[in-house]
Amino acid sequence: MKHKLPLFALLLSALALSVIGGQMLLAGVWQYQTDLFLDDWAQKGRQPEPLAWMVAEQAAQGAVAIYPVANGDYLDRLGRVYDWQQLSEPIGSPLAKASREQAVTAYRTSLQARPNWPFSWNQLATAKLRQGELDDEFKQALEKGFNLGPWRPIAYQQTAYLGLVSWHTLNAQEQQTVTNAIHHALTHTTQSKRQTEQLLSRLQRTDLMAAGE
């Protein structure tokens, strides 16, 4: 009997590992399906059809639900699915309030699991802006998104845009963070320089061109 106990424990461990492995595999399949939708929507650049969005949401929810632990990557993608649902609605639109709040919740949960990922902070700040909520959480996300990835193009470009459109709500330190992001964007690559100059011209903030000197 004593010899059977270790064998029984080993069998239980093997069974648990196989179940966890199956969960991770299925979550990966659902996440791959989610990515296909997100890539397609990004390529088309327009709000998805309701049926396509529902299928993507089910896949993203499935990946999050079945994965054995909180997965920051999967939760971030779930947030992006909710971001896309009412993408064409203006800032603060009551029609988009529910889906955008779900996006904010998904990004918050993602950041609990992966607090040093700059792009989820960028996404959280963007979702808050779309809600018209330029509060302390928005400003914290704005700063963290840049400070955790100061030379990552997505991080500095998104920080520059978000900071410029919310400039009037920022304090001196936060404005300096935005100015630093603009400096990185103007000096990092030829493409980022051109895009940032166009952004500054469009928002009538050419006075900040000097940030690139």
C-alpha positions in Angstrom: 0.0 0.0 0.0 2.9 2.4 0.8 4.3 1.8 -2.6 1.0 2.6 -4.3 0.6 6.1 -2.7 3.5 7.7 -4.5 2.3 6.2 -7.8 -1.2 7.5 -7.2 0.2 11.0 -6.4 2.2 10.8 -9.6 -0.8 9.9 -11.7 -2.8 12.7 -10.1 0.0 15.2 -11.0 0.2 13.9 -14.5 -3.6 14.2 -14.9 -3.6 17.8 -13.5 -0.8 18.8 -15.9 -2.6 17.3 -18.9 -5.8 19.2 -17.9 -3.8 22.5 -17.6 -2.0 21.8 -20.8 -5.3 21.3 -22.6 -6.7 24.5 -21.1 -3.7 26.5 -22.3 -3.9 24.9 -25.8 -7.6 25.8 -26.2 -7.0 29.3 -24.8 -4.3 29.7 -27.5 -6.6 28.6 -30.2 -9.3 31.1 -29.1 -6.6 33.8 -28.8 -5.4 33.1 -32.4 -9.0 33.5 -33.6 -9.2 36.8 -31.7 -6.0 38.1 -33.3 -7.4 37.3 -36.8 -10.3 39.6 -36.1 -8.2 42.3 -34.6 -5.8 42.3 -37.5 -8.6 42.4 -40.0 -10.3 45.3 -38.3 -7.0 47.2 -38.1 -6.4 46.6 -41.7 -9.8 47.8 -42.7 -9.8 50.7 -40.3 -13.5 50.7 -39.6 -15.9 49.5 -36.9 -16.6 45.8 -37.3 -19.9 44.3 -38.3 -22.0 43.2 -35.2 -21.8 39.5 -36.0 -18.0 39.5 -36.5 -17.6 41.5 -33.3 -19.8 38.9 -31.3 -17.7 36.0 -32.5 -14.4 37.9 -31.6 -15.8 38.7 -28.2 -16.7 35.1 -27.5 -13.2 34.0 -28.6 -11.5 36.6 -26.4 -13.7 35.8 -23.4 -13.1 32.1 -23.9 -9.3 32.6 -23.9 -9.4 34.6 -20.7 -11.8 32.3 -18.9 -10.1 29.0 -19.6 -6.5 30.0 -19.2 -5.4 28.7 -15.8 -4.2 32.0 -14.4 -4.9 35.7 -15.2 -3.1 36.3 -18.5 -2.3 40.0 -19.1 -1.9 39.5 -22.9 -5.3 37.8 -23.3 -7.0 40.4 -21.1 -5.3 43.2 -23.2 -6.8 41.7 -26.4 -10.2 41.4 -24.8 -10.0 45.1 -24.0 -9.2 45.9 -27.6 -12.1 43.9 -28.8 -14.4 46.1 -26.6 -12.6 49.2 -28.0 -13.5 48.2 -31.5 -17.2 47.6 -30.8 -18.2 51.3 -31.0 -15.1 52.7 -32.5 -17.0 55.2 -34.7 -18.9 56.8 -31.8 -17.5 60.2 -30.6 -15.8 60.8 -27.3 -18.2 60.5 -24.4 -21.0 58.9 -26.5 -23.7 57.3 -24.3 -24.1 54.6 -27.0 -20.5 53.5 -26.5 -20.4 53.9 -22.7 -21.0 50.2 -21.8 -18.4 48.7 -24.3 -15.8 51.3 -23.4 -16.2 50.7 -19.7 -15.7 47.0 -20.4 -12.5 47.9 -22.3 -11.3 50.0 -19.3 -12.1 47.1 -16.9 -10.2 44.6 -19.1 -7.1 46.9 -19.3 -7.1 47.4 -15.5 -7.2 43.6 -15.0 -4.5 43.1 -17.6 -2.3 45.5 -15.8 -2.8 43.8 -12.5 -1.3 40.7 -14.1 1.3 42.6 -16.2 1.9 46.0 -14.6 5.1 46.8 -16.5 3.7 46.4 -20.1 3.6 50.0 -21.5 1.2 49.3 -24.3 -1.6 48.3 -21.9 -1.1 51.6 -20.1 -1.4 53.3 -23.5 -4.6 51.4 -24.2 -6.1 52.2 -20.8 -5.4 55.9 -21.3 -6.9 55.8 -24.8 -10.0 54.0 -23.5 -10.4 56.6 -20.7 -10.1 59.4 -23.3 -12.8 57.8 -25.4 -15.0 57.8 -22.3 -14.2 61.5 -21.8 -12.6 60.7 -18.4 -9.5 62.8 -18.2 -9.1 62.0 -14.5 -6.1 60.9 -12.3 -6.3 57.3 -13.7 -6.0 58.7 -17.2 -3.0 60.8 -16.3 -1.3 57.9 -14.5 -1.8 55.7 -17.5 -0.5 58.4 -19.8 2.7 58.8 -17.8 3.3 55.1 -17.2 2.8 54.2 -20.9 5.7 56.5 -21.8 7.9 55.9 -18.9 7.8 52.1 -19.3 8.6 52.3 -23.0 10.2 55.6 -23.8 11.8 54.5 -27.1 9.0 52.2 -28.2 7.2 53.9 -31.2 3.7 53.0 -30.1 4.4 54.3 -26.6 5.8 57.6 -27.5 3.4 58.2 -30.4 0.4 57.4 -28.3 1.6 59.5 -25.4 2.2 62.4 -27.7 -1.3 62.2 -29.2 -3.1 61.7 -25.9 -1.1 64.4 -24.2 -1.7 66.9 -26.9 -5.5 66.5 -27.0 -5.7 66.6 -23.1 -2.9 69.3 -22.7 -5.2 71.7 -20.9 -5.9 69.2 -18.1 -2.3 68.3 -17.4 0.0 69.7 -14.7 3.6 70.8 -15.4 5.1 67.4 -14.8 2.6 65.6 -17.0 3.1 68.2 -19.8 6.8 67.5 -19.5 6.2 63.8 -20.0 4.3 64.7 -23.2 7.0 67.0 -24.3 9.6 64.2 -23.8 7.4 61.8 -25.8 7.3 64.4 -28.7 11.1 64.8 -28.5 11.5 61.0 -28.9 9.0 61.0 -31.8 10.8 63.8 -33.6 14.2 62.4 -33.2 13.8 58.6 -33.3 13.2 57.8 -37.0 12.4 59.7 -40.1 9.0 58.2 -40.2 8.1 59.1 -36.6 9.4 62.6 -37.2 7.2 63.1 -40.2 4.1 61.7 -38.5 4.7 63.8 -35.4 5.2 67.0 -37.4 1.9 66.3 -39.2 0.2 65.7 -35.8 1.5 68.9 -34.4 0.4 70.8 -37.4 -3.1 69.3 -37.4 -3.6 70.1 -33.7 -2.1 73.6 -34.2 0.8 72.9 -31.7 3.8 73.7 -34.0 5.2 75.6 -31.0 6.3 72.2 -29.7 8.4 71.4 -32.8 11.3 72.8 -30.8 11.1 69.6 -28.6 12.9 67.8 -31.4 16.0 70.1 -31.2 
